[in-house]
Amino acid sequence: MLRSSISSGSTFEAVAGYARAAVVEFDSYAEVFVSGCTGFDYASMTISDDVATQARQCFRNIEEALRKAGGDLSHLVRVRYYLTDGADFEVLAPIFGEFCGAARPAATALVCGLVDARMKIEIEVDARIPRDPKTA
């Protein structure tokens, strides 16, 4: 079993001692644990006030981490949604379906506070990405 980390390039990862994702390689698959992703666009270091826009950016950030691990959203097995306002769920549910509908992962949604008042949603996922056992 091999373990590696994926970085988003954020300096905060070093400060807080975490990685965007941890990848654990097995013979025929990799388990990928993606840290909570928020609606920040890391290229511009901006975040929208709109919860739907934030959710879509969360998924773009997740997709990038999964791409670096050799996978995509179709490999999701678990997703956790952290919302600051439960009333947003009605707007967000169709967006969740847009990005997760093909994989149909197990899911949980929680209402909680987040570390930055601008953040309205954070999404954390786990994925299982098949590997060719002949090349592992």
Contacts in CASP RR format, 6 or more apart in sequence:
PFRMAT RR
TARGET T0000
AUTHOR 0000-0000-0000
METHOD contacts of the structure
MODEL  1
MLRSSISSGSTFEAVAGYARAAVVEFDSYAEVFVSGCTGFDYASMTISDD
VATQARQCFRNIEEALRKAGGDLSHLVRVRYYLTDGADFEVLAPIFGEFC
GAARPAATALVCGLVDARMKIEIEVDARIPRDPKTA
1 24 0 8 1.000
1 25 0 8 1.000
1 26 0 8 1.000
2 24 0 8 1.000
2 25 0 8 1.000
3 22 0 8 1.000
3 23 0 8 1.000
3 24 0 8 1.000
3 25 0 8 1.000
4 22 0 8 1.000
4 23 0 8 1.000
4 25 0 8 1.000
5 19 0 8 1.000
5 20 0 8 1.000
5 21 0 8 1.000
5 22 0 8 1.000
5 23 0 8 1.000
6 19 0 8 1.000
6 20 0 8 1.000
6 21 0 8 1.000
6 22 0 8 1.000
6 23 0 8 1.000
6 65 0 8 1.000
6 68 0 8 1.000
6 69 0 8 1.000
7 13 0 8 1.000
7 19 0 8 1.000
7 20 0 8 1.000
8 20 0 8 1.000
8 42 0 8 1.000
8 61 0 8 1.000
8 64 0 8 1.000
8 65 0 8 1.000
9 20 0 8 1.000
9 42 0 8 1.000
10 20 0 8 1.000
10 42 0 8 1.000
13 19 0 8 1.000
13 20 0 8 1.000
18 35 0 8 1.000
19 35 0 8 1.000
20 34 0 8 1.000
20 35 0 8 1.000
20 37 0 8 1.000
20 61 0 8 1.000
20 65 0 8 1.000
21 32 0 8 1.000
21 33 0 8 1.000
21 34 0 8 1.000
21 35 0 8 1.000
21 65 0 8 1.000
21 66 0 8 1.000
21 68 0 8 1.000
21 69 0 8 1.000
22 32 0 8 1.000
22 33 0 8 1.000
23 30 0 8 1.000
23 31 0 8 1.000
23 32 0 8 1.000
23 33 0 8 1.000
23 69 0 8 1.000
24 30 0 8 1.000
24 31 0 8 1.000
24 32 0 8 1.000
24 33 0 8 1.000
25 131 0 8 1.000
25 136 0 8 1.000
26 131 0 8 1.000
26 136 0 8 1.000
27 131 0 8 1.000
27 133 0 8 1.000
27 136 0 8 1.000
28 130 0 8 1.000
28 131 0 8 1.000
28 133 0 8 1.000
28 136 0 8 1.000
29 128 0 8 1.000
29 129 0 8 1.000
29 130 0 8 1.000
29 131 0 8 1.000
30 69 0 8 1.000
30 70 0 8 1.000
30 128 0 8 1.000
30 129 0 8 1.000
30 131 0 8 1.000
31 126 0 8 1.000
31 127 0 8 1.000
31 128 0 8 1.000
32 65 0 8 1.000
32 66 0 8 1.000
32 69 0 8 1.000
32 71 0 8 1.000
32 75 0 8 1.000
32 126 0 8 1.000
32 127 0 8 1.000
32 128 0 8 1.000
32 129 0 8 1.000
33 126 0 8 1.000
34 62 0 8 1.000
34 65 0 8 1.000
34 66 0 8 1.000
34 124 0 8 1.000
34 125 0 8 1.000
34 126 0 8 1.000
34 127 0 8 1.000
35 124 0 8 1.000
36 82 0 8 1.000
36 122 0 8 1.000
36 123 0 8 1.000
36 124 0 8 1.000
37 58 0 8 1.000
37 59 0 8 1.000
37 61 0 8 1.000
37 62 0 8 1.000
37 65 0 8 1.000
37 122 0 8 1.000
37 123 0 8 1.000
37 124 0 8 1.000
38 47 0 8 1.000
38 54 0 8 1.000
38 57 0 8 1.000
38 58 0 8 1.000
38 61 0 8 1.000
38 114 0 8 1.000
38 116 0 8 1.000
38 119 0 8 1.000
38 121 0 8 1.000
38 122 0 8 1.000
39 47 0 8 1.000
39 48 0 8 1.000
39 53 0 8 1.000
39 54 0 8 1.000
39 55 0 8 1.000
39 57 0 8 1.000
39 58 0 8 1.000
39 61 0 8 1.000
39 119 0 8 1.000
39 121 0 8 1.000
40 46 0 8 1.000
40 47 0 8 1.000
40 57 0 8 1.000
40 61 0 8 1.000
40 119 0 8 1.000
41 47 0 8 1.000
41 57 0 8 1.000
42 61 0 8 1.000
47 54 0 8 1.000
47 57 0 8 1.000
47 118 0 8 1.000
47 119 0 8 1.000
48 54 0 8 1.000
48 57 0 8 1.000
49 118 0 8 1.000
51 85 0 8 1.000
51 88 0 8 1.000
51 91 0 8 1.000
51 92 0 8 1.000
51 120 0 8 1.000
51 121 0 8 1.000
52 91 0 8 1.000
52 92 0 8 1.000
52 95 0 8 1.000
54 119 0 8 1.000
54 120 0 8 1.000
54 121 0 8 1.000
55 92 0 8 1.000
55 95 0 8 1.000
55 96 0 8 1.000
55 121 0 8 1.000
55 123 0 8 1.000
56 95 0 8 1.000
58 121 0 8 1.000
58 122 0 8 1.000
58 123 0 8 1.000
59 73 0 8 1.000
59 95 0 8 1.000
59 99 0 8 1.000
59 123 0 8 1.000
62 73 0 8 1.000
62 123 0 8 1.000
62 125 0 8 1.000
63 72 0 8 1.000
63 73 0 8 1.000
66 72 0 8 1.000
66 73 0 8 1.000
66 75 0 8 1.000
66 125 0 8 1.000
66 127 0 8 1.000
66 129 0 8 1.000
69 127 0 8 1.000
69 129 0 8 1.000
70 129 0 8 1.000
71 127 0 8 1.000
71 129 0 8 1.000
73 99 0 8 1.000
73 100 0 8 1.000
73 102 0 8 1.000
73 103 0 8 1.000
74 102 0 8 1.000
74 103 0 8 1.000
75 103 0 8 1.000
75 127 0 8 1.000
75 128 0 8 1.000
75 129 0 8 1.000
75 130 0 8 1.000
76 100 0 8 1.000
76 103 0 8 1.000
76 105 0 8 1.000
76 125 0 8 1.000
76 126 0 8 1.000
76 127 0 8 1.000
77 103 0 8 1.000
77 105 0 8 1.000
77 106 0 8 1.000
77 126 0 8 1.000
77 127 0 8 1.000
77 128 0 8 1.000
78 105 0 8 1.000
78 106 0 8 1.000
78 107 0 8 1.000
78 125 0 8 1.000
78 126 0 8 1.000
79 96 0 8 1.000
79 100 0 8 1.000
79 105 0 8 1.000
79 106 0 8 1.000
79 107 0 8 1.000
79 108 0 8 1.000
79 123 0 8 1.000
79 124 0 8 1.000
79 125 0 8 1.000
79 126 0 8 1.000
80 107 0 8 1.000
80 108 0 8 1.000
80 109 0 8 1.000
80 110 0 8 1.000
80 123 0 8 1.000
80 124 0 8 1.000
80 125 0 8 1.000
81 92 0 8 1.000
81 96 0 8 1.000
81 107 0 8 1.000
81 108 0 8 1.000
81 109 0 8 1.000
81 110 0 8 1.000
81 121 0 8 1.000
81 122 0 8 1.000
81 123 0 8 1.000
82 109 0 8 1.000
82 110 0 8 1.000
82 112 0 8 1.000
82 113 0 8 1.000
82 114 0 8 1.000
82 121 0 8 1.000
82 122 0 8 1.000
82 123 0 8 1.000
82 124 0 8 1.000
83 89 0 8 1.000
83 92 0 8 1.000
83 109 0 8 1.000
83 110 0 8 1.000
83 111 0 8 1.000
83 112 0 8 1.000
83 120 0 8 1.000
83 121 0 8 1.000
84 111 0 8 1.000
84 112 0 8 1.000
84 113 0 8 1.000
84 114 0 8 1.000
84 119 0 8 1.000
84 120 0 8 1.000
84 121 0 8 1.000
85 111 0 8 1.000
85 120 0 8 1.000
86 111 0 8 1.000
88 120 0 8 1.000
88 121 0 8 1.000
89 109 0 8 1.000
92 121 0 8 1.000
96 107 0 8 1.000
100 107 0 8 1.000
105 125 0 8 1.000
105 126 0 8 1.000
114 120 0 8 1.000
114 122 0 8 1.000
END
